[in-house]
């Protein structure tokens, strides 16, 4: 008989969304997933589903979009309760209130943003680091023509991103945009994939997505994660002072781009898939077999 995991998240229509990929990978690893979409289920049905599956090895929640109702339901649950927090809580009173009031019912709290761990502690919650990840069956190299020289895939309404793109387009043409159905294709078609976050800490999914595809990534540097991906080996970091030079260099050295992209892919496959994250969580609980 398969071991069960109760998996709770809010809905996401995106096929590449972690909310969906986590449960898919739990199933790939041989677990029976009791999936609960907290936005499409009544309080009564959620309660009944959870408490009719107390033989599960754990109750796993992804994200903070399931509260406050969920915390009222699971606080009496006698199996290990885990939550993985992917979003930034810095600067958000609502997010910090959720952490303070709702996360105390969990046995283990993970955050994709290790630099926020002191803030969690200040709010009364002990958090552990767990970076984002990829599904290696979706994010992979494709034999597509590289017809995009420089590309940024993502929302550009954040000021830091607008500033970056304004800076680059003074000299270079940049493809911008995002397509749910063509996301992996666009990464593979791009010679130089750009990444810039709206904070200077925490690695977004984009970093892992591009590297898993074997794509070359030019990224701004994040605080405290130098040991995750090596500059010049798995990707290349830029500053505003050297950005033009980095773009020019890697545009003129395609073999080096390919080499770095492949090394980045191998690093992700070795350490940063959803299977790795799920294994880490279950090992921390002492229940991984």
N, C-alpha and C positions, 0 to 999 in steps of 0.2 A: 504493500500500500504506500502511495506517495505521501510524503510529509507535507503538511499544509502551512501556508503563510497567509495570514490576513493582510491584504494590501489595500491601503486607503489613500486616495488622492482626489483632487478635484478634476474636472473634465478638461480634456485638451483635444482639439480637433486635429492637431498637427501630428502626422505620423512619426516625425523625428523628435517629438517632445519626450523628455525624460519620464513624464508621468505615464506614458505608454510603454516606453522601451524598458523600464525597470521590470514591469510585470511580465513582459515578453521574455526577458532574460531569466527571470525566476523560473518560468515554465521550461525554458531551454535547459536549465540546470536540473530539471526533474522534479520540481516542486509543484504541488497543486496550489494554484493561486486563487484565494477567495477575494475577488476584486470588488471593491466598493467605491463607487463614484459618489462622493459626498454631496455633489450638486444635483444629483438626480435620484435621490433616495430620501424617503421620509425618516424622521427621527425614529419612529417605531420600527420600520424595516431595517434601519441601520443597527439599532440595538439588537433586534432579533437575529440578524445575520452574524453579528460579532459574537454574541453569547451562545449561538448554536454551533460555534466552531472553536470552542475553548480547548480543543485538542490540537490546535495549531501550534507550531513551534515558536511563533512570535506574531505580534501585531505590528505591522510596519506602515508608517505614514510618510508620505513625501510632500513637503511644502507646508506652508502655514495657511493655505486657503481653506482648510477644513474646520476652522474654529469659529465660535467657541463651543458649538453644539457637541463636537466630537469629544472634547475633554470631559464633558459631563458624562458621556457614555462610557468611556474607557477607563476612567479613574479607578473603578472597582475590578478591572480585569486582572486576573491572576497569572497571566502568561507575560513573558518579556515584551515590553512596549518600546519601540524604537521610532525616532523621527529623524529624517534627513532634511535639513533646511538649506535650499539652494540660493535663496535670495538675500540681498543686502538688508540689514536692519539699521545700519548707521543712518542717521538723519530722518528716520521714520518713527514718529511717536506711536502710530498704530502697530507697526511691526514689533516694536519694543514692548508694547503693552501685551501683545499676543505671547511673546516669549515669557514675560514675567507672570502672566496670569494663567496661561494654558499649558506651557511645556513642563511644568512641575509634575505632571502626571506620568511623564515618560521616565523609563529606567535609563535610557541612553539617548543623548541628543548629538547629532552630527551636524556640522556646518561646512559648506563648500568654501567658506571664507575664514581661514585660520586666524587672520588678523583681528577678527571680531570676537574671538574667544574671551578676551578680557571684558568686553561689553556684556556678553552673556553672563559671565561670572558676576558682574556688577548688578545684573538683573536677577540674580539668584539661581542661575542655571549653569551647571557644568557641561560644557560642550567639547566635543572632540572633532579634529579635522578629518574631512573626507572630501576630496576634490571631485569635480565633475568627471564624466566618463563618456564612452562611446559604445555603440553597438557595431562591432567589427563586420557584421554581415551586411550592414547598410552603408557605413562610411568606409569606402574602399577605393583603390585606384580604378579608373575606367580609361579605356583606350579612346580618348577623345582629343580632338585637335585643340591645341592651346591658342585660342583665338581672342583671349582677354589678357592684355599685358599686365594691368594692375586692377585689382578688384577689392571692394569692400562690401561684404554681404551682411546686412543688418540694418536696423533702424538708425537713421542719422539725425534724429531730432535733438539728441543730447548735444550740449554746447561743445564738449570736448571733441566730439566726432565732427561737428561742423567745422571747428577750428582746424582739425587735422586735414580734412578734405579740402578746405579752402587753401591751406598751405600747399598741398600737393598739386592741385589743379593749376597753380600758377605755372607749373612746368610740364605736367604730365596729364594725359587723359586717363580718367579713372572710371571704371564701371561701378555703379552703385545700385543697390536694389536687393530684393530677396524674393525667392519663389519657393513655396512649400514643396511643390512637385519637382522642381529642378535644382534644388539646393546642392545636392551632391554633384550633379552635372556641372554646375557653375564653379564649384571648388576645383573640379578636375580640369575645367577649361581655362583656369586662371594661372598665369605664370607666377605672379607675385600676389599672394593673398595678404590683405592688410588686417590687422586687429588693433583696435583701440577701445578700451572700456570707458565708462563714464565715471569710474573710480580707479585709483591706481593700486587696488588690491583685489585679490581673488581672480582666479582664472575662469573666464567664461567658457561655455560649451564650444564656442567657435574655435578656440585654440585646439581642443581635442579633436573636433570634427575635421579641421583642415589637415592636421597631422595624420589622422587615421586614413585619410584619402591619399597620403603620400604627397600632399601639396606643400609647396614652399610657403612659409609663414613669416612675414615681417611684422613684428609686434612691439608695442611699447612695453616697457619693463614694469613688472608688478612687484610690490613690496613683499619681501619674505618668501618668495617662491623660486629663488635662483637655483635651488637644488632639484627642482622638478624637471625642467627642460634646460639643456645647456646651450648657451649662446654660441652660434657658429657650428653646432653639431646637430641639434634637433630643430632649430629655428634660428632666426636672427632678431635681435632686439635693436630698436632704434631710439634715438632722441630727436627732438626737433632740430638740433644743431647738425646732426649727421644724416638726417633722413634722405635728403637728395643724393648724398654720396652713396648711401646703402642701396637705394633704388637703382642708381646708375651702375653700380658694381654688379649687382645680381642680374640686371637686365643683360649685361655683357658677359656673364659667366653662367650660362645655362646648365653646364655639367655640374657645377657646384650646387646650384639650386636643386637639381635632381638628387644629388647625393645627400644633401641635408634633408630634403623631403622624405627620402627613403629611411634615413636614420631616425627621423622623427616618427615615422609610421611604426618602425620596429619597436621603438620605446613605448609607444602607446599600446601596441598589441601585447607587449610584455608586462605592462603594469597598470593600464588605465582603461580597461573595458568595464562594462557593467557587471560582468561575471566577477572581476576582481573586487569591485566594491561590495557586491552581495556576499562574497566569500569573507571579506574583511569583517563585515557586520556580524555574520554568523560565527566567525572565529572569536570575535570579541565576546559573544554570548556563550562560547564554549559548546556550540551545538552544530558546528560544521563537520560533515563527514566526507 
